[in-house]
Amino acid sequence: MLVLMRRPGESIHIGSNIVVTLVALERNRARIGIEAPREVPIDREEIAEKKRLEGHHDLDDPQDAESEPKSK
């Protein structure tokens, strides 16, 4: 695992089309913004695990109401 330090407002670029930005730090929580193409599935760990346990093969299931919306 690569671990990088960032201050609020600073970003990390993954490849040429994904940007992860540390939006804010609040107590023990970090607010993270992710810019990625719509076809890239992005889920919180607990949602991805739930989908895996339910046997979802398509992790970008538009029917999953708990999935976080993505920005483009």
DRENDO-1510 file (C-alpha; in Angstrom, 1 decimal, always signed):
<recs>
REC; n; res; u; v; w
REC; 1; MET; +0.0; +0.0; +0.0 .
REC; 2; LEU; +1.3; +3.4; -0.9 .
REC; 3; VAL; +0.6; +6.0; +1.8 .
REC; 4; LEU; +0.8; +9.7; +0.9 .
REC; 5; MET; +0.3; +12.7; +3.1 .
REC; 6; ARG; -1.9; +15.6; +1.9 .
REC; 7; ARG; -3.2; +18.8; +3.4 .
REC; 8; PRO; -6.8; +19.9; +2.8 .
REC; 9; GLY; -7.1; +21.1; -0.8 .
REC; 10; GLU; -4.2; +19.0; -2.1 .
REC; 11; SER; -4.8; +16.2; -4.6 .
REC; 12; ILE; -3.4; +12.9; -5.8 .
REC; 13; HIS; -3.6; +12.0; -9.4 .
REC; 14; ILE; -4.0; +8.3; -10.3 .
REC; 15; GLY; -3.2; +7.7; -14.0 .
REC; 16; SER; -4.4; +10.4; -16.3 .
REC; 17; ASN; -8.1; +10.5; -15.4 .
REC; 18; ILE; -8.6; +10.0; -11.7 .
REC; 19; VAL; -8.0; +12.8; -9.1 .
REC; 20; VAL; -8.4; +12.3; -5.3 .
REC; 21; THR; -8.6; +15.5; -3.3 .
REC; 22; LEU; -8.5; +15.8; +0.5 .
REC; 23; VAL; -11.4; +18.2; +1.0 .
REC; 24; ALA; -11.4; +18.6; +4.7 .
REC; 25; LEU; -10.2; +17.1; +8.0 .
REC; 26; GLU; -12.7; +17.1; +10.9 .
REC; 27; ARG; -11.7; +15.4; +14.1 .
REC; 28; ASN; -10.9; +11.8; +13.2 .
REC; 29; ARG; -12.5; +12.0; +9.7 .
REC; 30; ALA; -11.2; +12.9; +6.3 .
REC; 31; ARG; -13.6; +14.2; +3.6 .
REC; 32; ILE; -12.3; +13.0; +0.2 .
REC; 33; GLY; -13.4; +14.1; -3.2 .
REC; 34; ILE; -12.9; +11.8; -6.2 .
REC; 35; GLU; -13.1; +12.8; -9.9 .
REC; 36; ALA; -13.2; +9.8; -12.2 .
REC; 37; PRO; -14.9; +8.7; -15.4 .
REC; 38; ARG; -18.4; +7.4; -14.9 .
REC; 39; GLU; -17.5; +3.9; -16.0 .
REC; 40; VAL; -15.1; +3.6; -13.0 .
REC; 41; PRO; -17.0; +2.1; -10.1 .
REC; 42; ILE; -16.3; +3.8; -6.7 .
REC; 43; ASP; -17.8; +2.4; -3.5 .
REC; 44; ARG; -17.1; +2.8; +0.2 .
REC; 45; GLU; -15.5; -0.4; +1.6 .
REC; 46; GLU; -18.6; -1.6; +3.4 .
REC; 47; ILE; -20.8; -1.2; +0.2 .
REC; 48; ALA; -18.2; -3.1; -1.9 .
REC; 49; GLU; -18.1; -5.9; +0.6 .
REC; 50; LYS; -21.9; -6.1; +0.7 .
REC; 51; LYS; -22.0; -6.3; -3.1 .
REC; 52; ARG; -19.3; -9.0; -3.0 .
REC; 53; LEU; -21.2; -11.0; -0.4 .
REC; 54; GLU; -24.4; -10.7; -2.4 .
REC; 55; GLY; -22.6; -12.0; -5.5 .
REC; 56; HIS; -22.8; -8.9; -7.6 .
REC; 57; HIS; -20.6; -9.3; -10.7 .
REC; 58; ASP; -21.2; -5.8; -11.9 .
REC; 59; LEU; -19.9; -3.4; -9.2 .
REC; 60; ASP; -21.3; -0.4; -11.0 .
REC; 61; ASP; -24.9; -1.5; -10.4 .
REC; 62; PRO; -27.2; +1.6; -10.9 .
REC; 63; GLN; -29.9; -0.1; -8.9 .
REC; 64; ASP; -27.9; +0.1; -5.7 .
REC; 65; ALA; -29.4; +3.0; -3.8 .
REC; 66; GLU; -26.5; +3.0; -1.2 .
REC; 67; SER; -23.8; +3.6; -3.8 .
REC; 68; GLU; -22.2; +7.0; -3.6 .
REC; 69; PRO; -22.7; +9.3; -6.6 .
REC; 70; LYS; -19.6; +10.0; -8.7 .
REC; 71; SER; -18.4; +13.3; -10.1 .
REC; 72; LYS; -17.1; +13.6; -13.6 .
</recs>
